[in-house]
Amino acid sequence: MARLRAELGTGHVLTDPDLRAGYETDWTGRFTGRALAVARPGDRDEVAAVLRACAEAGVAVVPQGGNTGLVGGGVPRGGEVVLSTTRLTGLGEVDRVSGQVTAGAGVPLARLGAHARAAGLDFGVDIAARDSATVGGMVATNAGGLRVVRWGPMRDQVVGAEAVLADGRVVGSLVGLEKDSTGYDLTGALVGSEGTLAVVTAVRLRLVPAVAHRATAVLGLASTADAVAAIGVLRGPLLSAVEVFYDDGVRLVRAHRGLTGPFRADCPVYLLVEFAGDHDPTEDLAAAVSGLPAVVDTALATDEAGRRGLWAYREGHTEAISAHGVPVKLDVAVSPARAAEFETAVRAAVSAAAPSARLVLFGHLAEGNFHVNVLDEADGHAVSDAVLTTVARFGGSISAEHGVGVAKAPWLHLTRTPAERDLYAAIKAAWDPAGVLNPGVLIPR
Ligand SMILES: Cc1cc2nc3c(=O)[nH]c(=O)nc-3n(C[C@H](O)[C@H](O)[C@H](O)COP(=O)(O)OP(=O)(O)OC[C@H]3O[C@@H](n4cnc5c(N)ncnc54)[C@H](O)[C@@H]3O)c2cc1C
């Protein structure tokens, strides 16, 4: 503690329980632990100093950005130092020639997006936690979100990264070379590494063209199979979001936000579709939707307020679920072509494992990505086991975009072979031989 205080100044080493509290429990309230201290370095060299001090003292470190992660990877399990990146907020000038920008790891997504738009470009990834989620956390989890169908996940936006190893050495580059085939992709290894390999301090990011016009529709459908079939028709250069949610989720959101729509009568399945382009895509969207065979009802919005109103039914889910209680949350993906079959299978698996629980599904259907939320269920292990085993049976992913964290580490074996897990262990040992960084996350203890 004395060394950390000497390096950062007393005000940036938090040991008082009241000051630590906000860093010790995750967004869901499901994961919590006591930290030895919270260290808040202000630049890369201070990050290196914290890591060296912790490594030499044999104290584990939990990197933390905006603490919006949903798998328990950014909060302490007990006795670690939490390294908060929220003071690493440098944001470089947008380079219009390369179409790139450099952002400190602690820059919140909303600030990055506004910065890019002010320069006539945009950032390709968007998630509902945009006001708090940080660039570093999004790299560490390979965040996906609402526009993956158009621009891909974080992995596709990262051109370079600067990171500090557990022993304090600095690796990586922020030059932003679009072409560099010099062997192993060390930046790529950091994407999705969940704070287990190094602390990311800054990132060089690709930007995308700004889109001037958007139109949004919510379709009421009878089944997930109809929703999946609709994607095949809607896919094209204007498609920028395809989100699925269900009757029970809409009822929770309505109650939580005091809403009444989106339709007069309830529908079993809702599909939110957004078209975006450099001309007004309203007519394209209306024509595409009117050509779909199985639509029961439609709401279409073109102005900002109307679009926000429709998005509220989808984006309100996470908040409304958490307001109801602490859920067991699982974020999984299967091939989109098998999404309807999977939806039936996962509902059956949850009701067998937890007959009195309440299941709320929603997700990014174009990627076959379902967020599985189980409420009113104490035995998280049995439910997780049922859901993740079902995913594995479909050849899917136990972690589509939130990461594995501590929540799903015991199930890594379901979708990674013994040879692949040996490689994971070898990669971890090569970057962090003493096991200082985020022990228990991603790779089970
Ligand atoms: C309402 C809501 C909606 C969400 N929607 C989506 C969504 O649509 N798509 C999606 O992908 N996610 C979503 N999330 C999850 C979450 O926002 C993302 O996982 C996000 O990437 C986490 O960023 P963070 O800065 O909060 O990271 P944290 O929660 O602080 O940390 C997450 C992980 O990254 C590690 N980490 C953080 N910073 C660094 C760093 N600088 N270097 C190394 N490791 C680091 C941590 O150790 C931890 O393992 C949502 C969350 C909420 C609450």
The ligand as an SDF file (V2000), in Angstrom:
LIG
                    3D

 53 58  0  0  0  0  0  0  0  0999 V2000
  -27.2000   -2.4620  -20.0030 C   0  0  0  0  0  0  0  0  0  0  0  0
  -26.0600   -3.2550  -20.5750 C   0  0  0  0  0  0  0  0  0  0  0  0
  -26.0730   -3.5870  -21.9210 C   0  0  0  0  0  0  0  0  0  0  0  0
  -25.0110   -4.2920  -22.4840 C   0  0  0  0  0  0  0  0  0  0  0  0
  -25.0520   -4.6090  -23.8070 N   0  0  0  0  0  0  0  0  0  0  0  0
  -24.0170   -5.2560  -24.3720 C   0  0  0  0  0  0  0  0  0  0  0  0
  -24.0300   -5.5810  -25.7530 C   0  0  0  0  0  0  0  0  0  0  0  0
  -24.9930   -5.3310  -26.4730 O   0  0  0  0  0  0  0  0  0  0  0  0
  -22.9470   -6.1840  -26.2780 N   0  0  0  0  0  0  0  0  0  0  0  0
  -21.8500   -6.4960  -25.5140 C   0  0  0  0  0  0  0  0  0  0  0  0
  -20.8720   -7.0280  -26.0490 O   0  0  0  0  0  0  0  0  0  0  0  0
  -21.8320   -6.2340  -24.1890 N   0  0  0  0  0  0  0  0  0  0  0  0
  -22.8650   -5.6220  -23.5980 C   0  0  0  0  0  0  0  0  0  0  0  0
  -22.8570   -5.3560  -22.2560 N   0  0  0  0  0  0  0  0  0  0  0  0
  -21.7400   -5.8370  -21.4320 C   0  0  0  0  0  0  0  0  0  0  0  0
  -20.5940   -4.8190  -21.1890 C   0  0  0  0  0  0  0  0  0  0  0  0
  -21.0310   -3.4920  -21.3670 O   0  0  0  0  0  0  0  0  0  0  0  0
  -19.4150   -5.1320  -22.0940 C   0  0  0  0  0  0  0  0  0  0  0  0
  -18.8840   -6.3970  -21.7380 O   0  0  0  0  0  0  0  0  0  0  0  0
  -18.2900   -4.0890  -22.0490 C   0  0  0  0  0  0  0  0  0  0  0  0
  -17.3490   -4.4360  -23.0320 O   0  0  0  0  0  0  0  0  0  0  0  0
  -17.5770   -4.0280  -20.7140 C   0  0  0  0  0  0  0  0  0  0  0  0
  -16.8040   -2.8320  -20.6660 O   0  0  0  0  0  0  0  0  0  0  0  0
  -16.3350   -2.2290  -19.2500 P   0  0  0  0  0  0  0  0  0  0  0  0
  -15.4390   -1.0870  -19.5040 O   0  0  0  0  0  0  0  0  0  0  0  0
  -17.5010   -1.9730  -18.3970 O   0  0  0  0  0  0  0  0  0  0  0  0
  -15.4690   -3.4530  -18.6860 O   0  0  0  0  0  0  0  0  0  0  0  0
  -15.4540   -4.0640  -17.2050 P   0  0  0  0  0  0  0  0  0  0  0  0
  -16.7720   -4.5840  -16.8250 O   0  0  0  0  0  0  0  0  0  0  0  0
  -14.8280   -3.1150  -16.2880 O   0  0  0  0  0  0  0  0  0  0  0  0
  -14.4580   -5.2970  -17.4450 O   0  0  0  0  0  0  0  0  0  0  0  0
  -14.8180   -6.3590  -18.2920 C   0  0  0  0  0  0  0  0  0  0  0  0
  -13.6130   -7.3070  -18.4670 C   0  0  0  0  0  0  0  0  0  0  0  0
  -12.5620   -6.6340  -19.1540 O   0  0  0  0  0  0  0  0  0  0  0  0
  -11.3760   -6.5760  -18.3460 C   0  0  0  0  0  0  0  0  0  0  0  0
  -10.7990   -5.2410  -18.5910 N   0  0  0  0  0  0  0  0  0  0  0  0
  -11.4270   -4.0390  -18.4650 C   0  0  0  0  0  0  0  0  0  0  0  0
  -10.6050   -3.0490  -18.8530 N   0  0  0  0  0  0  0  0  0  0  0  0
   -9.4280   -3.6330  -19.2140 C   0  0  0  0  0  0  0  0  0  0  0  0
   -8.1850   -3.1400  -19.7040 C   0  0  0  0  0  0  0  0  0  0  0  0
   -7.9780   -1.8410  -19.9000 N   0  0  0  0  0  0  0  0  0  0  0  0
   -7.1990   -4.0280  -19.9730 N   0  0  0  0  0  0  0  0  0  0  0  0
   -7.3990   -5.3550  -19.7850 C   0  0  0  0  0  0  0  0  0  0  0  0
   -8.5550   -5.8860  -19.3270 N   0  0  0  0  0  0  0  0  0  0  0  0
   -9.5450   -5.0280  -19.0450 C   0  0  0  0  0  0  0  0  0  0  0  0
  -11.8520   -6.8220  -16.9290 C   0  0  0  0  0  0  0  0  0  0  0  0
  -10.8320   -7.3920  -16.1400 O   0  0  0  0  0  0  0  0  0  0  0  0
  -13.0160   -7.7770  -17.1480 C   0  0  0  0  0  0  0  0  0  0  0  0
  -12.5370   -9.0840  -17.2930 O   0  0  0  0  0  0  0  0  0  0  0  0
  -23.9110   -4.6780  -21.6620 C   0  0  0  0  0  0  0  0  0  0  0  0
  -23.9050   -4.3470  -20.3020 C   0  0  0  0  0  0  0  0  0  0  0  0
  -24.9640   -3.6480  -19.7570 C   0  0  0  0  0  0  0  0  0  0  0  0
  -24.9080   -3.3050  -18.3000 C   0  0  0  0  0  0  0  0  0  0  0  0
  1  2  1  0
  2  3  1  0
  2 52  2  0
  3  4  2  0
  4  5  1  0
  4 50  1  0
  5  6  2  0
  6  7  1  0
  6 13  1  0
  7  8  2  0
  7  9  1  0
  9 10  1  0
 10 11  2  0
 10 12  1  0
 12 13  2  0
 13 14  1  0
 14 15  1  0
 14 50  1  0
 15 16  1  0
 16 17  1  0
 16 18  1  0
 18 19  1  0
 18 20  1  0
 20 21  1  0
 20 22  1  0
 22 23  1  0
 23 24  1  0
 24 25  2  0
 24 26  1  0
 24 27  1  0
 27 28  1  0
 28 29  2  0
 28 30  1  0
 28 31  1  0
 31 32  1  0
 32 33  1  0
 33 34  1  0
 33 48  1  0
 34 35  1  0
 35 36  1  0
 35 46  1  0
 36 37  1  0
 36 45  1  0
 37 38  2  0
 38 39  1  0
 39 40  1  0
 39 45  2  0
 40 41  1  0
 40 42  2  0
 42 43  1  0
 43 44  2  0
 44 45  1  0
 46 47  1  0
 46 48  1  0
 48 49  1  0
 50 51  2  0
 51 52  1  0
 52 53  1  0
M  END
$$$$
